[in-house]
Amino acid sequence: MAESEEHPDLRPRGPDSRLLVLAATILADTSAILPVGLVGAFALDIRAALGMGSHAIGMLVGTFFATGSRLRPPSA
């Protein structure tokens, strides 16, 4: 009995599933980075609403990106 018959979840998947995984990955990355990117882009416009100066907003956005780069898994 072949391994794929024992474990049907291990069967090779078609190109449709690869496209679905790609779309889900792009959506997750975009939805994770977009809010911080928008805060950085509109920092001068929203600094009064946030009650912070431009430097504080810049530090928060920079901290987000620095933390993300330090916590990412190592590439193969």
Stockholm file with secondary structure:
# STOCKHOLM 1.0

chainA/1-76         MAESEEHPDLRPRGPDSRLLVLAATILADTSAILPVGLVGAFALDIRAALGMGSHAIGMLVGTFFATGSRLRPPSA
#=GR chainA/1-76 SS CCHHHHCGGGSCCCHHHHHHHHHHHHHHHHHHHHHHHHHHHTHHHHHHHHTCCHHHHHHHHHHHHHHHHHHSCCCC
#=GC SS_cons        CCHHHHCGGGSCCCHHHHHHHHHHHHHHHHHHHHHHHHHHHTHHHHHHHHTCCHHHHHHHHHHHHHHHHHHSCCCC
//
